[in-house]
Amino acid sequence: MTIRYDYQIFCEQPYGGISRYFYELIQRLQQKPGVHIQLDILSADNIFLEQLRGKTAWNEVHFKGKKDLNRLLSNAYDSFASRMQPFDIFHPTYYNKSSLSRSAGKPMVITIHDMIDERFHKEKKEFEHILSVRAKHIQQASKIIAVSQNTRKDLIELCGVAPEKIETIYHGNSFEKNINRYSLSRLIQTDYILYTGKRFAYKNFNRFVESMVPVLKERSSLQLVCAGGGPFKGSEMNMLKQWGIQQQVVYQPIQTDEVLAALYNHAIALVYPSLYEGFGLPIIEAFACSCPVITSVGSSTGEIAGDAAVLIDPNNSNDITEKIWEVMNNSTLQTEMIQKGLVRATHFNWDKTAQLTFELYQSLVKA
């Protein structure tokens, strides 16, 4: 069986959940007897692609516009290669219009990681294109992988997808070797609460920060560490200054998995307060690194966390504050959460994800 993936997500993000997902799939599937992987990317600066193919001199070159150039060159190369090489299954890594014409009459599988745009951005003009293109991918796909039952439900309710067209296959856990609490090198010397990832509106970051104000003001030695998601914008800095907590809220870039694992490993807790998530990978990562998790009761976060996290009402600032205090002040609860989290993390395994995805591919090739 020859499985074709494309360049898209590897050219879009240097490090992120979706490119990690395809990396974990590809590196497992390519080890199966009789399986051949096509991944024709001319150039991209992505940590997971480097792990698959090795680093090149081009990765060390940096200039304005390089990402756009990588995308342009890889699109052209992928277009040519897809016409020259036969394959059995096409699994695009994102939703570019060009991928709709590259299945060559073969089955196309797509993975839907969330329905954020369909749920929150339908009325916004700037999202019309991505919504239209993704709708065409959903329509054209032979099968759709949903990464959670909540995402599956949204596909049915928001897009009218037939249930039998959707397979729910959970993500795995990439942090299996970091289970001992405080075993990794400490990057932040003070006690801290951890927040990871982007800070878009649906991530509920502003309300979370508001909830942290009384905690930070009472514990002057405590920090809120915001890992990844880019440096703070001017508006965010102004918000922190207005609350008088700018000295206690710090941005920490994430260059490697080792950095992220160390941040989880020493945090008092990860707070993941999103209003909506398609899966919530940081929850599993934190569990695997012996980090207590406080997350939202709704969407997929409650589904993924199970009984191993303290659940909050993400729309209620007082509830968020109370739950943070509850975890911070109760070492027995922290220990219980860590133990439950380690068990919960074992339910999410990339080998299982890859095997279920492979079986899905097989069903389409045999059909």
C-alpha positions, 0 to 999 in steps of 0.5 A: 500500500502506498500512502500519499501525504502532502506538504501543507502543514509542515510548511505552515507551522514550525512546531505544532499539534497537527504536524506532530500528529502526521509525524507520529503517523508517518514514522510508524506507518513507514515501518510496516511491511509493504507500506510505502510513504510519499511525502514530497516536500521541497523545503520546510522549517518544521521540527517534525519534518527534520526528525523524519528526514534530517536537518539541511543547510537550508533550515539554517537560513533565515530571511523574511518571506522564507515561509511563503517561499517554502510553501510556493516551492513545495506546492509546485514540487508536490503537484508535479510529484503527485502526477508522476507517482501512483499511490493508493490513498491520499491523506492531505495534511491540511485544507488547501484548495489544490489538494482537492485535485490531487487524489487522482481518483483514489480514496481521500482521507481527511482528519478534522482536528476541530470545528472551531471556525464552523462554530465561532467564525461562520459570520466573519468574512475573513473565514469564508475561504477556509470554511468553503475549502474545508466544506469541499474536503469534507464532501469529497473525502471517502472517510473522515477521521475525527479526533474526539467524539465531540468533534464527530458530533460537531461534524454531524450537527454543523456539517450534516456529515453521515455518521458512517462516514466518520471514524473517531480515532484519538491522538496519542501521547508523545511524552511517555518518558517523563512520568517522574515528578520533578525529574527534569531540569527546572527552567523556571526557578519560582513556583508557577501555574502553566498555560500553553499554546495560542491565546485566541478568543476561544482559548479564553485567555483573558478571562483566565488571566482575570481569574489569576489576578487575586491568586498572583496578588496574594502569592507575590512569588508565584508566576503565570508562565505562558508557553508557546503561542508567540510573544505577548501583543501590545494589547495583552501587555496593556491588560497585564499592566492594568491588572498590575501583574505584568511582572508575574506573567512571563512568556516562554518560547517552546523550541523542543519537546524537552522544553515543554516536558520540563515546563509541565514537570515542574508546574503546580498545574496546567490550566487549560481553560478553553471554551472549545477544543477539538481534542486538547493535546496539552491535557494528555501531555501534562498528565504524562509529565506528572502535572495536575490539570485544571481544564474546562468541563465542556467540548472535548476537554472534559471528554479527554480529561475524564476523572483525572482533572479538576474541571471548571466552568470556563465562563465563570471567573470565580469558579476558575479562581476557586479551582486554582486555589483548591489545587494549589493549597491541597497537596493530597489532591495534587498527588491524587491528580498526578496518579490519575493523570498518569493512568489516563495518559496510557489510554492515548497511544500513538501506536494505537492511533497509527494502527486504527488509521492503517486499518481505515486505509486498508478498508478503503483500498479493499473496497 
